[in-house]
Amino acid sequence: MEWTNTYMGIDNVTMHVIEHDIALALDIMLEYKKTGKLSPLLKLKC
């Protein structure tokens, strides 16, 4: 990885983590829309 390769002051690793967080949040929302469950692993009472 290049040391000077940044986007708006954010390095590649941080951008990658942010992208994964966004993808995970979208997956959770899509799964909730399809099944109505907040989590496939946890039984939450909401």
mmCIF file of the N, C-alpha and C atoms, coordinates in Angstrom:
data_MODEL
# 
_entry.id   MODEL 
# 
loop_
_atom_site.group_PDB 
_atom_site.id 
_atom_site.type_symbol 
_atom_site.label_atom_id 
_atom_site.label_alt_id 
_atom_site.label_comp_id 
_atom_site.label_asym_id 
_atom_site.label_entity_id 
_atom_site.label_seq_id 
_atom_site.pdbx_PDB_ins_code 
_atom_site.Cartn_x 
_atom_site.Cartn_y 
_atom_site.Cartn_z 
_atom_site.occupancy 
_atom_site.B_iso_or_equiv 
_atom_site.pdbx_formal_charge 
_atom_site.auth_seq_id 
_atom_site.auth_comp_id 
_atom_site.auth_asym_id 
_atom_site.auth_atom_id 
_atom_site.pdbx_PDB_model_num 
ATOM 1   N N  . MET A 1 1  ? 0.848   -1.175  0.000  1.00 0.00 ? 1  MET A N  1 
ATOM 2   C CA . MET A 1 1  ? 0.000   0.000   0.000  1.00 0.00 ? 1  MET A CA 1 
ATOM 3   C C  . MET A 1 1  ? 0.892   1.235   0.000  1.00 0.00 ? 1  MET A C  1 
ATOM 4   N N  . GLU A 1 2  ? 0.482   2.213   -0.758 1.00 0.00 ? 2  GLU A N  1 
ATOM 5   C CA . GLU A 1 2  ? 1.248   3.449   -0.789 1.00 0.00 ? 2  GLU A CA 1 
ATOM 6   C C  . GLU A 1 2  ? 0.978   4.256   0.470  1.00 0.00 ? 2  GLU A C  1 
ATOM 7   N N  . TRP A 1 3  ? 1.996   4.858   0.994  1.00 0.00 ? 3  TRP A N  1 
ATOM 8   C CA . TRP A 1 3  ? 1.844   5.645   2.224  1.00 0.00 ? 3  TRP A CA 1 
ATOM 9   C C  . TRP A 1 3  ? 1.062   6.925   1.970  1.00 0.00 ? 3  TRP A C  1 
ATOM 10  N N  . THR A 1 4  ? 1.116   7.442   0.757  1.00 0.00 ? 4  THR A N  1 
ATOM 11  C CA . THR A 1 4  ? 0.476   8.729   0.473  1.00 0.00 ? 4  THR A CA 1 
ATOM 12  C C  . THR A 1 4  ? -0.902  8.571   -0.153 1.00 0.00 ? 4  THR A C  1 
ATOM 13  N N  . ASN A 1 5  ? -1.382  7.351   -0.308 1.00 0.00 ? 5  ASN A N  1 
ATOM 14  C CA . ASN A 1 5  ? -2.656  7.119   -0.966 1.00 0.00 ? 5  ASN A CA 1 
ATOM 15  C C  . ASN A 1 5  ? -3.799  7.306   0.033  1.00 0.00 ? 5  ASN A C  1 
ATOM 16  N N  . THR A 1 6  ? -4.423  8.468   0.006  1.00 0.00 ? 6  THR A N  1 
ATOM 17  C CA . THR A 1 6  ? -5.531  8.759   0.913  1.00 0.00 ? 6  THR A CA 1 
ATOM 18  C C  . THR A 1 6  ? -6.674  9.375   0.134  1.00 0.00 ? 6  THR A C  1 
ATOM 19  N N  . TYR A 1 7  ? -7.850  9.338   0.717  1.00 0.00 ? 7  TYR A N  1 
ATOM 20  C CA . TYR A 1 7  ? -9.017  9.988   0.141  1.00 0.00 ? 7  TYR A CA 1 
ATOM 21  C C  . TYR A 1 7  ? -9.601  10.888  1.207  1.00 0.00 ? 7  TYR A C  1 
ATOM 22  N N  . MET A 1 8  ? -9.569  12.178  0.971  1.00 0.00 ? 8  MET A N  1 
ATOM 23  C CA . MET A 1 8  ? -10.052 13.173  1.931  1.00 0.00 ? 8  MET A CA 1 
ATOM 24  C C  . MET A 1 8  ? -9.409  12.963  3.305  1.00 0.00 ? 8  MET A C  1 
ATOM 25  N N  . GLY A 1 9  ? -8.137  12.583  3.316  1.00 0.00 ? 9  GLY A N  1 
ATOM 26  C CA . GLY A 1 9  ? -7.408  12.412  4.562  1.00 0.00 ? 9  GLY A CA 1 
ATOM 27  C C  . GLY A 1 9  ? -7.607  11.064  5.233  1.00 0.00 ? 9  GLY A C  1 
ATOM 28  N N  . ILE A 1 10 ? -8.363  10.155  4.604  1.00 0.00 ? 10 ILE A N  1 
ATOM 29  C CA . ILE A 1 10 ? -8.632  8.843   5.189  1.00 0.00 ? 10 ILE A CA 1 
ATOM 30  C C  . ILE A 1 10 ? -7.817  7.806   4.418  1.00 0.00 ? 10 ILE A C  1 
ATOM 31  N N  . ASP A 1 11 ? -7.092  6.958   5.149  1.00 0.00 ? 11 ASP A N  1 
ATOM 32  C CA . ASP A 1 11 ? -6.263  5.956   4.470  1.00 0.00 ? 11 ASP A CA 1 
ATOM 33  C C  . ASP A 1 11 ? -7.101  4.788   3.944  1.00 0.00 ? 11 ASP A C  1 
ATOM 34  N N  . ASN A 1 12 ? -6.458  3.940   3.146  1.00 0.00 ? 12 ASN A N  1 
ATOM 35  C CA . ASN A 1 12 ? -7.164  2.835   2.483  1.00 0.00 ? 12 ASN A CA 1 
ATOM 36  C C  . ASN A 1 12 ? -7.799  1.855   3.459  1.00 0.00 ? 12 ASN A C  1 
ATOM 37  N N  . VAL A 1 13 ? -7.110  1.542   4.540  1.00 0.00 ? 13 VAL A N  1 
ATOM 38  C CA . VAL A 1 13 ? -7.630  0.566   5.494  1.00 0.00 ? 13 VAL A CA 1 
ATOM 39  C C  . VAL A 1 13 ? -8.903  1.087   6.144  1.00 0.00 ? 13 VAL A C  1 
ATOM 40  N N  . THR A 1 14 ? -8.895  2.344   6.543  1.00 0.00 ? 14 THR A N  1 
ATOM 41  C CA . THR A 1 14 ? -10.076 2.942   7.161  1.00 0.00 ? 14 THR A CA 1 
ATOM 42  C C  . THR A 1 14 ? -11.242 2.971   6.182  1.00 0.00 ? 14 THR A C  1 
ATOM 43  N N  . MET A 1 15 ? -10.972 3.325   4.918  1.00 0.00 ? 15 MET A N  1 
ATOM 44  C CA . MET A 1 15 ? -12.026 3.337   3.904  1.00 0.00 ? 15 MET A CA 1 
ATOM 45  C C  . MET A 1 15 ? -12.606 1.932   3.712  1.00 0.00 ? 15 MET A C  1 
ATOM 46  N N  . HIS A 1 16 ? -11.747 0.925   3.729  1.00 0.00 ? 16 HIS A N  1 
ATOM 47  C CA . HIS A 1 16 ? -12.193 -0.451  3.563  1.00 0.00 ? 16 HIS A CA 1 
ATOM 48  C C  . HIS A 1 16 ? -13.116 -0.862  4.712  1.00 0.00 ? 16 HIS A C  1 
ATOM 49  N N  . VAL A 1 17 ? -12.766 -0.487  5.929  1.00 0.00 ? 17 VAL A N  1 
ATOM 50  C CA . VAL A 1 17 ? -13.591 -0.802  7.095  1.00 0.00 ? 17 VAL A CA 1 
ATOM 51  C C  . VAL A 1 17 ? -14.947 -0.103  6.983  1.00 0.00 ? 17 VAL A C  1 
ATOM 52  N N  . ILE A 1 18 ? -14.947 1.151   6.562  1.00 0.00 ? 18 ILE A N  1 
ATOM 53  C CA . ILE A 1 18 ? -16.200 1.895   6.405  1.00 0.00 ? 18 ILE A CA 1 
ATOM 54  C C  . ILE A 1 18 ? -17.084 1.233   5.349  1.00 0.00 ? 18 ILE A C  1 
ATOM 55  N N  . GLU A 1 19 ? -16.486 0.803   4.241  1.00 0.00 ? 19 GLU A N  1 
ATOM 56  C CA . GLU A 1 19 ? -17.254 0.125   3.192  1.00 0.00 ? 19 GLU A CA 1 
ATOM 57  C C  . GLU A 1 19 ? -17.878 -1.164  3.709  1.00 0.00 ? 19 GLU A C  1 
ATOM 58  N N  . HIS A 1 20 ? -17.139 -1.919  4.514  1.00 0.00 ? 20 HIS A N  1 
ATOM 59  C CA . HIS A 1 20 ? -17.684 -3.154  5.081  1.00 0.00 ? 20 HIS A CA 1 
ATOM 60  C C  . HIS A 1 20 ? -18.824 -2.857  6.037  1.00 0.00 ? 20 HIS A C  1 
ATOM 61  N N  . ASP A 1 21 ? -18.699 -1.798  6.837  1.00 0.00 ? 21 ASP A N  1 
ATOM 62  C CA . ASP A 1 21 ? -19.769 -1.419  7.757  1.00 0.00 ? 21 ASP A CA 1 
ATOM 63  C C  . ASP A 1 21 ? -21.033 -1.040  6.999  1.00 0.00 ? 21 ASP A C  1 
ATOM 64  N N  . ILE A 1 22 ? -20.884 -0.306  5.905  1.00 0.00 ? 22 ILE A N  1 
ATOM 65  C CA . ILE A 1 22 ? -22.035 0.083   5.095  1.00 0.00 ? 22 ILE A CA 1 
ATOM 66  C C  . ILE A 1 22 ? -22.693 -1.158  4.491  1.00 0.00 ? 22 ILE A C  1 
ATOM 67  N N  . ALA A 1 23 ? -21.882 -2.065  3.951  1.00 0.00 ? 23 ALA A N  1 
ATOM 68  C CA . ALA A 1 23 ? -22.428 -3.280  3.345  1.00 0.00 ? 23 ALA A CA 1 
ATOM 69  C C  . ALA A 1 23 ? -23.144 -4.139  4.392  1.00 0.00 ? 23 ALA A C  1 
ATOM 70  N N  . LEU A 1 24 ? -22.592 -4.235  5.583  1.00 0.00 ? 24 LEU A N  1 
ATOM 71  C CA . LEU A 1 24 ? -23.221 -5.009  6.650  1.00 0.00 ? 24 LEU A CA 1 
ATOM 72  C C  . LEU A 1 24 ? -24.551 -4.390  7.053  1.00 0.00 ? 24 LEU A C  1 
ATOM 73  N N  . ALA A 1 25 ? -24.586 -3.067  7.201  1.00 0.00 ? 25 ALA A N  1 
ATOM 74  C CA . ALA A 1 25 ? -25.824 -2.388  7.572  1.00 0.00 ? 25 ALA A CA 1 
ATOM 75  C C  . ALA A 1 25 ? -26.895 -2.618  6.498  1.00 0.00 ? 25 ALA A C  1 
ATOM 76  N N  . LEU A 1 26 ? -26.503 -2.543  5.225  1.00 0.00 ? 26 LEU A N  1 
ATOM 77  C CA . LEU A 1 26 ? -27.463 -2.775  4.144  1.00 0.00 ? 26 LEU A CA 1 
ATOM 78  C C  . LEU A 1 26 ? -27.962 -4.221  4.163  1.00 0.00 ? 26 LEU A C  1 
ATOM 79  N N  . ASP A 1 27 ? -27.077 -5.174  4.428  1.00 0.00 ? 27 ASP A N  1 
ATOM 80  C CA . ASP A 1 27 ? -27.482 -6.577  4.522  1.00 0.00 ? 27 ASP A CA 1 
ATOM 81  C C  . ASP A 1 27 ? -28.484 -6.789  5.651  1.00 0.00 ? 27 ASP A C  1 
ATOM 82  N N  . ILE A 1 28 ? -28.242 -6.162  6.795  1.00 0.00 ? 28 ILE A N  1 
ATOM 83  C CA . ILE A 1 28 ? -29.148 -6.292  7.943  1.00 0.00 ? 28 ILE A CA 1 
ATOM 84  C C  . ILE A 1 28 ? -30.511 -5.698  7.605  1.00 0.00 ? 28 ILE A C  1 
ATOM 85  N N  . MET A 1 29 ? -30.527 -4.523  6.962  1.00 0.00 ? 29 MET A N  1 
ATOM 86  C CA . MET A 1 29 ? -31.798 -3.890  6.611  1.00 0.00 ? 29 MET A CA 1 
ATOM 87  C C  . MET A 1 29 ? -32.570 -4.728  5.588  1.00 0.00 ? 29 MET A C  1 
ATOM 88  N N  . LEU A 1 30 ? -31.868 -5.276  4.594  1.00 0.00 ? 30 LEU A N  1 
ATOM 89  C CA . LEU A 1 30 ? -32.526 -6.093  3.586  1.00 0.00 ? 30 LEU A CA 1 
ATOM 90  C C  . LEU A 1 30 ? -33.099 -7.362  4.210  1.00 0.00 ? 30 LEU A C  1 
ATOM 91  N N  . GLU A 1 31 ? -32.328 -7.999  5.086  1.00 0.00 ? 31 GLU A N  1 
ATOM 92  C CA . GLU A 1 31 ? -32.799 -9.210  5.753  1.00 0.00 ? 31 GLU A CA 1 
ATOM 93  C C  . GLU A 1 31 ? -34.012 -8.912  6.622  1.00 0.00 ? 31 GLU A C  1 
ATOM 94  N N  . TYR A 1 32 ? -34.007 -7.775  7.322  1.00 0.00 ? 32 TYR A N  1 
ATOM 95  C CA . TYR A 1 32 ? -35.152 -7.384  8.151  1.00 0.00 ? 32 TYR A CA 1 
ATOM 96  C C  . TYR A 1 32 ? -36.384 -7.157  7.277  1.00 0.00 ? 32 TYR A C  1 
ATOM 97  N N  . LYS A 1 33 ? -36.176 -6.522  6.120  1.00 0.00 ? 33 LYS A N  1 
ATOM 98  C CA . LYS A 1 33 ? -37.299 -6.258  5.216  1.00 0.00 ? 33 LYS A CA 1 
ATOM 99  C C  . LYS A 1 33 ? -37.892 -7.564  4.695  1.00 0.00 ? 33 LYS A C  1 
ATOM 100 N N  . LYS A 1 34 ? -37.044 -8.575  4.437  1.00 0.00 ? 34 LYS A N  1 
ATOM 101 C CA . LYS A 1 34 ? -37.521 -9.851  3.913  1.00 0.00 ? 34 LYS A CA 1 
ATOM 102 C C  . LYS A 1 34 ? -38.179 -10.714 4.989  1.00 0.00 ? 34 LYS A C  1 
ATOM 103 N N  . THR A 1 35 ? -37.566 -10.778 6.183  1.00 0.00 ? 35 THR A N  1 
ATOM 104 C CA . THR A 1 35 ? -38.023 -11.727 7.200  1.00 0.00 ? 35 THR A CA 1 
ATOM 105 C C  . THR A 1 35 ? -38.767 -11.088 8.360  1.00 0.00 ? 35 THR A C  1 
ATOM 106 N N  . GLY A 1 36 ? -38.551 -9.803  8.594  1.00 0.00 ? 36 GLY A N  1 
ATOM 107 C CA . GLY A 1 36 ? -39.178 -9.144  9.745  1.00 0.00 ? 36 GLY A CA 1 
ATOM 108 C C  . GLY A 1 36 ? -38.428 -9.381  11.043 1.00 0.00 ? 36 GLY A C  1 
ATOM 109 N N  . LYS A 1 37 ? -37.282 -10.077 10.976 1.00 0.00 ? 37 LYS A N  1 
ATOM 110 C CA . LYS A 1 37 ? -36.482 -10.339 12.172 1.00 0.00 ? 37 LYS A CA 1 
ATOM 111 C C  . LYS A 1 37 ? -35.297 -9.376  12.201 1.00 0.00 ? 37 LYS A C  1 
ATOM 112 N N  . LEU A 1 38 ? -34.984 -8.863  13.373 1.00 0.00 ? 38 LEU A N  1 
ATOM 113 C CA . LEU A 1 38 ? -33.850 -7.955  13.500 1.00 0.00 ? 38 LEU A CA 1 
ATOM 114 C C  . LEU A 1 38 ? -32.526 -8.687  13.350 1.00 0.00 ? 38 LEU A C  1 
ATOM 115 N N  . SER A 1 39 ? -32.463 -9.911  13.809 1.00 0.00 ? 39 SER A N  1 
ATOM 116 C CA . SER A 1 39 ? -31.216 -10.675 13.735 1.00 0.00 ? 39 SER A CA 1 
ATOM 117 C C  . SER A 1 39 ? -31.531 -12.140 13.513 1.00 0.00 ? 39 SER A C  1 
ATOM 118 N N  . PRO A 1 40 ? -30.833 -12.779 12.577 1.00 0.00 ? 40 PRO A N  1 
ATOM 119 C CA . PRO A 1 40 ? -31.057 -14.215 12.394 1.00 0.00 ? 40 PRO A CA 1 
ATOM 120 C C  . PRO A 1 40 ? -30.465 -15.049 13.536 1.00 0.00 ? 40 PRO A C  1 
ATOM 121 N N  . LEU A 1 41 ? -29.580 -14.465 14.322 1.00 0.00 ? 41 LEU A N  1 
ATOM 122 C CA . LEU A 1 41 ? -28.901 -15.196 15.388 1.00 0.00 ? 41 LEU A CA 1 
ATOM 123 C C  . LEU A 1 41 ? -29.515 -14.961 16.759 1.00 0.00 ? 41 LEU A C  1 
ATOM 124 N N  . LEU A 1 42 ? -30.007 -13.741 16.991 1.00 0.00 ? 42 LEU A N  1 
ATOM 125 C CA . LEU A 1 42 ? -30.503 -13.377 18.306 1.00 0.00 ? 42 LEU A CA 1 
ATOM 126 C C  . LEU A 1 42 ? -32.031 -13.288 18.302 1.00 0.00 ? 42 LEU A C  1 
ATOM 127 N N  . LYS A 1 43 ? -32.636 -13.667 19.396 1.00 0.00 ? 43 LYS A N  1 
ATOM 128 C CA . LYS A 1 43 ? -34.083 -13.506 19.546 1.00 0.00 ? 43 LYS A CA 1 
ATOM 129 C C  . LYS A 1 43 ? -34.310 -12.249 20.369 1.00 0.00 ? 43 LYS A C  1 
ATOM 130 N N  . LEU A 1 44 ? -34.556 -11.153 19.678 1.00 0.00 ? 44 LEU A N  1 
ATOM 131 C CA . LEU A 1 44 ? -34.720 -9.859  20.335 1.00 0.00 ? 44 LEU A CA 1 
ATOM 132 C C  . LEU A 1 44 ? -36.202 -9.520  20.451 1.00 0.00 ? 44 LEU A C  1 
ATOM 133 N N  . LYS A 1 45 ? -36.568 -8.924  21.577 1.00 0.00 ? 45 LYS A N  1 
ATOM 134 C CA . LYS A 1 45 ? -37.951 -8.478  21.762 1.00 0.00 ? 45 LYS A CA 1 
ATOM 135 C C  . LYS A 1 45 ? -37.979 -6.967  21.601 1.00 0.00 ? 45 LYS A C  1 
ATOM 136 N N  . CYS A 1 46 ? -38.545 -6.509  20.514 1.00 0.00 ? 46 CYS A N  1 
ATOM 137 C CA . CYS A 1 46 ? -38.635 -5.068  20.262 1.00 0.00 ? 46 CYS A CA 1 
ATOM 138 C C  . CYS A 1 46 ? -40.044 -4.673  19.956 1.00 0.00 ? 46 CYS A C  1 
# 
